[in-house]
Amino acid sequence: MLVKTFGSAVYGVEAITITVEVNVNGQGNNYYIVGLPDNAVKESLQRVESAIKNNQLYMPRTKLVVNLAPADIRKSGSAFDLPIAMGTLGATGQLALHEKLEKYIIMGELSLDGTVKSIKGALPIAIQAKKESFAGLIVPSANAREAAMMEGLTVYGVDHLNEVVEFFQTGENLQPTVVDTRKEFEQAARANDIDFNEVKGQSNIKRALEIAAAGGHNAILIGPPGAGKTMLARRLPTILPPLSLAEALETTKIHSVAGKLPEHATLVHTRPFRSPHHSISPTALVGGGSIPQPGEISLAHHGVLFLDELPEFQRTVLEVMRQPMEERKVTISRAKVSIDFPANFMLMASMNPCPCGYFNHPEKECSCAPGMVQKYLNKISGPLLDRIDLHVEVTPVPFSELSDQAATENSASIRERVMAARQVQANRFTEHPGIFANAQMNSRLLKKHCQLQAAGKQLLETAMNKLNLSARAYDRILKVSRTIADLSGSETIGTEHLAEAIQYRSLDRAGWGS
């Protein structure tokens, strides 16, 4: 008897429906699984057999063939255990309602005792099931709330094989999982555990981070150990605009595919903050592998990627980020498949100014040998620095400010100004899809929206000459000054906006670090 069930395979952040055909033939006594399965899928027959027998169900002793169609797509993982088991039971006549199997997407890993374990990618699977008008989706209970984020699709969460068997025997005993997506999203928009009002002093650094958040600018913090670079960077997401529901769904899909969502989770409610160690490999950073998986830059989608101690990262690791930073996505190509992962993130980096950490320190003397500072800075390539708009020098906080008990501005009030500036930019770029912040302006938009008055041109020319700023600093200064003008509510870029933007190009100054 031939029975069809349906599962789903995740490629990139999208899912493809897989037809699981199970045929039980009276001739022969071997089990076969075909359709380009990997080792984990091939081993599913042993798990399925044990789970069926341990629950007093019948496992055929005759020839059994499982085909995963389309047969030219590689199948991986253990999530096909449950649809194979249900197809086997249907093909042996143990399910009274086996014809209903074709109306559901069924996914789950089986333990030998029949317990159903969690899977990856439940949300993209649910989105595809809704798109193809399936009656419902059966997934492990641990993934049910995540899948139920897809409104208009009936989702059943199960803990054991017997629950699914009973459902297709009687059509009862399974309760759909219901989640109010918008209510969950609104309730989760709670206060962050960290806040800018916990930071003593550093008002100039807070200002720089506010500008970075308002314009979507990449930034690097340069300063001695203990100056507060990491503490400040970790608070950047608290002043970014809240995720929209569409952004939250897109971010959740990526984390779901990567298996980074906790059990019984729903949406990713806050902007991601990813901080990989400097020993990370290029594949782990941008994504890849034999079965392509999202990397850190995709997990930071709609959030912040923080690279602490930037010069300590391998140069090859940093260079692979250059194209994704421009295109806001990364394409992973293999012989038979090419997958796009979104990677729209803000880059925040930090570094010491020299190997000993005390170059330009107001009190401590640098102990580095001549030329060591420049050699240390040369670990970061020019093209990468070209993509970082703000270079911010961080100085140690004096005792008087550390011991000051006066209240400082919190993240919520800073975020209000950031959101107001972002709204100005959204209105500015309505006719340019894909561009939502000043940092993304191309040369044509820069020329249109960053026109300078005579005094501004004179100031910028003087700065370029006297500070020996590099040519690549020119566009960055204009973009940052446009953001500063937006924060101040000005339609034009004034000299005060330019003057503030110029000071954020420390590493472009000729001779810096020599």
C-alpha positions, 0 to 999 in steps of 0.5 A, a space after each residue: 500500500 502506498 501512502 503520502 505524507 508531507 514534511 518540509 525542508 528548510 533552505 536558507 530562511 525559506 522552506 520547501 514542501 517535501 512529499 514523503 511517499 511510503 510504500 509497503 510491498 509484500 515482496 522482500 524484507 529490507 527497508 530503503 529510503 531514497 531521495 538524496 537523504 543525508 546520514 541523519 535522514 537514513 538513520 531515521 528508519 531505525 528510530 522509527 522502527 524502535 518508536 513504533 515497536 515500543 508503543 505496541 504498533 506494527 512495523 512491517 517485516 516486508 519491503 518498505 521504501 520511503 521516497 522523499 520528493 523532489 528527489 534532486 534536493 538534498 534532505 538533511 536532519 532528523 525532523 523527517 522521523 515523524 512523517 516517515 513514521 505516520 506514512 509507515 503506519 498509514 501504509 500498513 493500515 493502522 490509521 483509520 483516517 490515513 487519507 487525512 495525512 495528505 492535508 497536513 505538514 508533519 515534522 518532528 524528531 522521534 526518540 526510541 520511545 516515541 517522544 517527539 523532540 524539537 526541530 529547527 525552522 518551525 516558523 518558515 515551515 509554517 509560512 510555507 504551509 500557509 502559502 500552500 493551503 494545508 489544513 494544518 501543521 503538526 510539530 513538537 510542542 516545543 515549536 508550537 508557539 513559534 509556528 503559531 505566529 503564522 496567523 490563519 494556520 492551524 498548528 498542533 503541538 505534540 509530545 508523543 507519537 501516540 498523540 498523532 496516531 490517535 488524531 489520525 485514528 479518531 480525528 480528536 484529542 489534539 488541541 490547536 495552539 493559538 497565539 495572538 501575534 500582535 498582543 504577544 509582540 506588544 507585551 514583549 516591548 518591555 524595558 531593557 535590562 540595561 540603560 544609558 542612565 547607568 553610564 557615568 560621564 562619557 556624554 560625548 560618546 553617548 552623543 556619538 552613539 545617538 548619531 550612529 543610531 539615528 542614521 544607521 551609521 557604523 561606528 568604532 570606539 577607540 580607547 584604553 582598557 577600562 574606558 567603557 567601550 564594551 559597556 557603551 556598545 552593549 547599550 546601543 540597541 536600547 536607543 534603536 527604534 523598536 522592531 516592527 512586527 514585519 522585522 520581528 518575523 523576519 529576524 525570528 525566521 533566521 534565528 529559528 533556522 539557526 536553532 537559536 530560539 529557546 523552547 516555547 519561544 514566539 517572536 524575537 522582540 528586541 533588536 539582536 546584539 551579537 558579539 562573536 569572539 575574535 577567534 571566529 572563522 569566516 564561515 561562522 561569521 558570514 554563514 556557510 557550511 556543507 548545508 548552508 546556515 546563517 552566520 553571525 552577520 545574519 543573526 544580527 539582522 535588524 540589530 547590532 554586530 559588535 566586534 570587540 578588539 577589532 584588530 585581534 580578528 583575523 584579517 580574512 575574517 574581516 574582509 569577508 564582511 565588506 560585500 555584505 555590509 554594502 549589499 545588506 545580504 550575503 550569498 552562499 554558493 555551493 555546486 548545486 545551490 545558492 542561498 541568500 541570507 539577509 544581513 542588514 546590521 549596524 557594525 559596532 567595533 571597539 579597539 585599543 589604540 595600540 598593543 599596550 592600550 595607552 597611546 594618547 592616554 591623558 595620564 599613562 605613558 604608552 610603552 610601545 616601540 616606534 612604529 608599533 602603533 601604526 603596525 597595530 592599526 594596519 591590521 584593519 584594512 582601509 576598505 573596511 574602515 571606509 565602511 565605518 562612518 564614526 571613529 570615536 575616541 573614548 577617554 577614561 572617566 575621572 573619579 569626580 564623574 564616577 562618584 557623581 550620583 546625579 541622574 543621567 539621561 535614560 535610553 528611552 528619551 534618547 530613543 525618542 530623538 532617534 525615532 524622530 530623526 529616522 522618521 525624517 529619513 523615512 519621508 526623505 527616501 520614500 521613493 527609494 525602496 531599500 534605503 531607509 537611513 542616511 548611512 545608505 545614501 549613494 552618490 546621487 542621493 548624497 549630492 541631492 540631500 547634502 548640499 552645503 552653503 558657502 560657509 560649510 564648503 569653506 569649513 570642510 575644505 579647511 578641515 580636509 587640508 589642515 587635518 590632512 583627512 583622506 578623500 574617503 572621509 569626505 562622503 562619510 562627513 557629509 552623511 554624518 552631518 546630514 544625520 546631525 542636522 536631522 537630529 536638530 530638526 534642520 532642513 539644511 546642513 549648517 557649519 555646526 553640523 559639519 564641525 561635529 561630524 569632522 571630529 568623528 574621523 580620527 583614524 583618517 587623519 594623516 599621521 594618526 598613530 605615528 
